[in-house]
Amino acid sequence: MTHTRNVAIAAAMLLGAGAVSAQTLKPVPAAKNSAWAQGKTPDGQPDMQGTWTNATNVPLQRPKELGNKEVFTPQEQVDFQAKAKGYAGDRANLPEAHYDLSQFGLDRSQGKFALNLRTSIIMGPEGRIPAFTPEGQKRIAARAAAQKGHEADGPENRTLGERCIVNNATGPPMMPAGYNNDLEIVQGPGYVVIMQEMIHDTRLISLDGRPHAPAEVRGYRGDSRGRWEGNTLVVDTTNFNGKTVFNRVPLTERLHVIERFTRTGPEAISYQFTVEDPGTWEKPWTGEIVMGTAPGQIYEYACHEANRSLENILSSARNNEKEAAAKK
């Protein structure tokens, strides 16, 4: 499905045939002066519409050598990144052996990042993900043990992303990935739609105060309900299906995410989120990403087309099994 058709469908769902022309989808204009004021949609919502990116050069967890320092000065940020030689998370920026990242636009230096002086996405003096609960430790260890030696038994043993079902980076919470970090926000009376580039996931968020779906209705993305607190869009998501993974950690059905979107200027949205899963972490934790404007439009995301990786993984495993059986 093309980008144009996706937007048309979303607009029709939100606005109805008589109101489509009233909601013009266009890139957020650049600031002409410092006296920026929050705009409104025709139905009075704070205007969040546009194409945005949550790509960032801020690591998820704060490097331990920074202690409880939450925010850099501009010069401190430059100096630290130069010292770290492109540090972009908890893993070292290792050289790629199989292809040149810049050839495909995947080199982080090629990306456009909104100004963000935070030392880590995770907020607070620790700047780290909390410790696992005993229940969480047991579940994670059991899952790893069950998978060991069975990683290629069948497609069900591979990740949801490899199977093109859902990409965990699209959340909630919505986290930056190595690429495809763009998203489009569309608004209409009673709704906000967030369409993400990665596996073209789309969330339809109602604002009419309706309760969450019944407890037996669950999904990979949970059930999102929104409300306005002043100019901040607050999205509360529950009803996850227990198959969500965050940072390679399997979570439980008790996962609860609260997101807060606040337009801070013509080219920036503060995206804060609080994650709670008493079956995984000892306490809730909060993070913030500054989303900037993205040029152009979101294009169709093709996941399976011309992607032979999953097929090759499984077929190679079957060939290895045949060879092992022949030797016996």
C-alpha distance (Angstrom), angle and dihedral (degrees) to the residues before:
residue distance angle dihedral
M1 . . .
T2 3.77 . .
H3 3.78 125.8 .
T4 3.79 91.4 -112.1
R5 3.77 93.1 54.3
N6 3.82 92.2 46.5
V7 3.79 91.7 54.7
A8 3.78 92.4 45.0
I9 3.79 91.4 53.3
A10 3.81 92.2 47.4
A11 3.80 91.6 47.6
A12 3.79 92.3 49.7
M13 3.80 91.4 49.8
L14 3.79 92.3 49.7
L15 3.75 105.3 37.1
G16 3.77 111.4 22.5
A17 3.77 123.4 -130.6
G18 3.80 94.7 -72.0
A19 3.80 96.2 54.3
V20 3.79 104.9 42.1
S21 3.78 94.3 96.6
A22 3.81 91.6 53.7
Q23 3.81 93.4 63.5
T24 3.77 108.4 62.4
L25 3.80 115.1 -165.9
K26 3.77 109.6 -146.2
P27 3.80 138.8 139.9
V28 3.77 116.0 -82.5
P29 3.83 107.3 -98.5
A30 3.76 119.9 -118.8
A31 3.78 118.1 -103.8
K32 3.79 114.2 -89.3
N33 3.77 94.0 -169.7
S34 3.79 141.1 -5.7
A35 3.82 93.6 -95.8
W36 3.80 95.3 89.3
A37 3.80 118.5 164.4
Q38 3.81 128.4 -168.5
G39 3.80 109.7 -101.3
K40 3.79 126.2 -143.3
T41 3.80 133.7 -135.2
P42 3.83 117.8 -123.4
D43 3.82 90.1 -93.7
G44 3.82 93.0 50.4
Q45 3.81 103.0 -99.8
P46 3.82 118.2 139.7
D47 3.80 102.1 -97.5
M48 3.82 112.5 -109.9
Q49 3.78 95.3 154.2
G50 3.75 122.3 133.9
T51 3.77 142.9 69.6
W52 3.79 114.2 -61.6
T53 3.79 139.8 177.5
N54 3.79 128.3 -144.7
A55 3.81 93.1 -167.0
T56 3.79 109.3 135.8
N57 3.78 141.7 173.0
V58 3.82 90.7 -146.7
P59 3.83 113.5 107.0
L60 3.79 121.1 -123.6
Q61 3.80 93.1 -122.5
R62 3.79 126.2 33.7
P63 3.80 115.4 -105.0
K64 3.79 106.1 -107.3
E65 3.78 93.3 -125.5
L66 3.83 89.4 66.3
G67 3.82 92.7 62.6
N68 3.83 111.3 -169.1
K69 3.81 95.4 -18.1
E70 3.82 105.0 131.3
V71 3.81 102.3 176.8
F72 3.81 134.4 36.0
T73 3.75 127.3 -146.8
P74 3.82 109.3 -121.8
Q75 3.81 91.4 -102.3
E76 3.81 92.9 46.2
Q77 3.79 89.7 54.0
V78 3.81 92.1 51.1
D79 3.79 91.9 47.7
F80 3.80 94.4 47.1
Q81 3.80 94.5 48.2
A82 3.79 90.8 48.2
K83 3.79 89.9 50.7
A84 3.79 92.2 47.1
K85 3.83 91.7 47.0
G86 3.78 95.4 -134.9
Y87 3.79 99.6 -26.1
A88 3.80 105.3 -174.1
G89 3.77 108.8 169.8
D90 3.77 141.9 -31.9
R91 3.78 93.4 -42.8
A92 3.78 124.8 70.9
N93 3.79 117.5 -104.8
L94 3.80 93.2 -108.1
P95 3.82 120.4 -171.9
E96 3.79 115.0 -100.3
A97 3.78 113.8 -118.1
H98 3.80 101.2 -172.3
Y99 3.80 102.6 50.2
D100 3.75 145.0 -6.3
L101 3.81 107.5 -94.2
S102 3.79 92.8 -153.7
Q103 3.81 90.4 59.3
F104 3.81 90.1 68.9
G105 3.79 99.3 34.7
L106 3.82 92.7 -104.2
D107 3.79 97.2 118.0
R108 3.81 105.7 112.9
S109 3.79 90.5 -138.6
Q110 3.82 87.7 65.9
G111 3.80 93.0 58.8
K112 3.79 128.7 97.2
F113 3.80 112.5 -126.0
A114 3.78 127.8 -170.6
L115 3.81 114.1 -123.1
N116 3.80 108.0 -86.1
L117 3.80 123.8 159.7
R118 3.78 96.3 -174.8
T119 3.81 116.3 125.9
S120 3.82 91.5 -143.0
I121 3.77 139.1 8.2
I122 3.80 89.4 -123.3
M123 3.78 110.0 80.2
G124 3.79 129.5 -143.0
P125 3.81 134.8 61.4
E126 3.81 93.7 -65.9
G127 3.78 97.4 46.6
R128 3.79 90.2 -163.1
I129 3.81 137.0 107.1
P130 3.83 109.2 -95.9
A131 3.79 121.9 -106.6
F132 3.79 119.8 -85.7
T133 3.78 120.1 -101.2
P134 3.84 117.0 -119.0
E135 3.82 87.0 -105.1
G136 3.78 90.6 52.5
Q137 3.80 93.7 48.1
K138 3.79 91.1 50.8
R139 3.81 93.7 48.2
I140 3.81 94.2 47.0
A141 3.81 92.2 48.5
A142 3.80 92.0 47.1
R143 3.78 92.1 50.9
A144 3.81 92.3 48.9
A145 3.81 91.1 49.1
A146 3.81 92.2 48.6
Q147 3.81 91.8 50.5
K148 3.80 96.9 45.4
G149 3.77 108.9 111.8
H150 3.81 91.8 3.7
E151 3.80 99.9 75.3
A152 3.81 92.4 119.7
D153 3.82 103.0 31.5
G154 3.79 90.4 114.0
P155 3.79 143.2 -32.2
E156 3.82 90.6 -80.1
N157 3.81 88.2 66.2
R158 3.79 91.8 60.1
T159 3.80 126.0 79.8
L160 3.79 123.2 -84.7
G161 3.79 88.9 -115.6
E162 3.80 93.5 54.7
R163 3.79 88.0 50.4
C164 3.83 90.2 50.9
I165 3.81 91.9 -123.7
V166 3.78 98.6 118.4
N167 3.79 137.1 -26.1
N168 3.78 113.7 -129.6
A169 3.82 92.1 -143.6
T170 3.80 90.0 69.6
G171 3.80 89.8 66.9
P172 2.85 140.4 138.4
P173 2.93 91.9 -91.4
M174 3.80 92.5 48.2
M175 3.80 107.5 -139.5
P176 3.81 130.9 -174.0
A177 3.79 116.1 -103.5
G178 3.79 131.9 -169.0
Y179 3.81 91.2 -86.3
N180 3.83 142.8 -10.6
N181 3.80 92.8 56.5
D182 3.80 96.1 150.6
L183 3.78 124.3 113.3
E184 3.80 135.5 176.4
I185 3.79 125.3 -140.6
V186 3.81 117.4 -154.0
Q187 3.81 122.7 -178.6
G188 3.78 134.0 -162.5
P189 3.82 136.9 158.3
G190 3.79 107.3 -52.4
Y191 3.79 96.7 -3.9
V192 3.79 146.6 75.5
V193 3.82 119.9 -162.4
I194 3.80 122.9 -159.2
M195 3.80 113.8 -166.7
Q196 3.79 114.9 -172.6
E197 3.77 127.6 -158.5
M198 3.82 95.5 -136.9
I199 3.83 107.1 89.9
H200 3.84 85.4 -21.8
D201 3.81 92.7 -92.0
T202 3.81 113.5 -179.3
R203 3.81 127.3 -165.1
L204 3.80 119.6 -160.4
I205 3.82 106.2 -157.6
S206 3.79 118.1 -166.6
L207 3.81 120.1 -147.7
D208 3.80 99.8 -170.8
G209 3.79 97.7 99.3
R210 3.80 96.2 -107.8
P211 3.82 114.8 155.8
H212 3.79 124.1 -108.0
A213 3.78 118.3 -83.8
P214 3.83 117.0 -86.0
A215 3.81 114.3 -74.7
E216 3.81 92.5 -107.1
V217 3.82 91.4 59.5
R218 3.80 107.0 83.9
G219 3.79 138.4 157.4
Y220 3.79 146.1 178.7
R221 3.82 89.9 -98.6
G222 3.78 96.1 36.0
D223 3.79 123.2 -139.4
S224 3.82 116.4 -57.9
R225 3.81 126.6 -156.3
G226 3.80 123.1 178.9
R227 3.78 139.4 -159.0
W228 3.80 137.1 172.1
E229 3.79 122.7 -113.4
G230 3.79 101.1 -174.5
N231 3.80 105.6 -59.1
T232 3.81 93.2 -19.2
L233 3.80 121.5 99.3
V234 3.81 108.8 -144.0
V235 3.81 115.9 -162.6
D236 3.81 119.8 -168.7
T237 3.83 116.2 -163.8
T238 3.80 127.3 -170.9
N239 3.84 136.0 143.0
F240 3.80 97.1 76.2
N241 3.81 116.2 170.8
G242 3.81 98.7 -130.2
K243 3.82 93.4 -109.1
T244 3.80 95.8 95.4
V245 3.79 116.7 119.5
F246 3.81 124.7 -161.2
N247 3.81 120.9 -169.7
R248 3.84 87.3 -15.2
V249 3.80 91.2 -54.4
P250 3.84 117.9 123.0
L251 3.80 111.7 -129.2
T252 3.80 132.5 -158.4
E253 3.80 136.9 -116.8
R254 3.82 87.5 -99.1
L255 3.80 91.1 72.2
H256 3.80 111.0 131.4
V257 3.81 123.4 -175.5
I258 3.80 128.5 -172.6
E259 3.82 116.4 -169.2
R260 3.81 127.1 -167.8
F261 3.83 120.5 -162.1
T262 3.82 115.8 -168.7
R263 3.80 122.6 174.7
T264 3.81 104.4 -137.2
G265 3.79 98.4 176.2
P266 3.79 143.8 -19.5
E267 3.81 91.3 -72.6
A268 3.80 104.8 30.1
I269 3.80 142.6 65.8
S270 3.79 122.0 -172.9
Y271 3.80 106.0 -137.6
Q272 3.81 111.8 -166.0
F273 3.78 124.0 174.5
T274 3.78 137.1 -179.4
V275 3.79 119.2 -153.0
E276 3.78 123.6 -160.1
D277 3.80 127.5 178.7
P278 3.84 113.0 154.0
G279 3.80 88.5 -170.5
T280 3.80 91.3 61.5
W281 3.83 114.0 23.4
E282 3.77 132.2 39.1
K283 3.80 92.2 -128.8
P284 3.83 141.1 2.5
W285 3.79 118.6 -87.9
T286 3.79 134.6 -158.9
G287 3.79 133.8 -145.8
E288 3.80 139.1 -178.2
I289 3.79 133.2 -151.2
V290 3.80 124.5 -178.5
M291 3.80 108.3 -137.5
G292 3.78 117.3 -153.2
T293 3.78 132.4 -163.6
A294 3.79 117.2 -82.1
P295 3.79 119.9 -145.8
G296 3.77 119.0 -122.3
Q297 3.77 125.7 -3.4
I298 3.79 139.1 -52.7
Y299 3.79 112.9 -93.5
E300 3.77 129.6 -148.5
Y301 3.79 113.0 -79.4
A302 3.79 114.6 -137.8
C303 3.80 112.3 -163.9
H304 3.81 108.9 166.1
E305 3.80 98.2 25.5
A306 3.83 110.0 107.5
N307 3.82 89.3 -12.3
R308 3.80 107.1 126.5
S309 3.80 97.0 166.2
L310 3.82 97.7 103.4
E311 3.79 92.1 43.5
N312 3.81 91.1 49.1
I313 3.82 93.2 48.3
L314 3.79 92.5 52.8
S315 3.80 97.0 40.1
S316 3.80 91.1 48.7
A317 3.81 89.8 52.4
R318 3.82 90.9 51.5
N319 3.81 91.0 49.3
N320 3.80 90.6 50.3
E321 3.79 89.6 51.8
K322 3.80 91.6 51.0
E323 3.79 91.6 49.7
A324 3.80 91.6 48.8
A325 3.81 91.1 49.2
A326 3.82 91.6 49.2
K327 3.80 91.4 53.1
K328 3.80 90.4 54.0
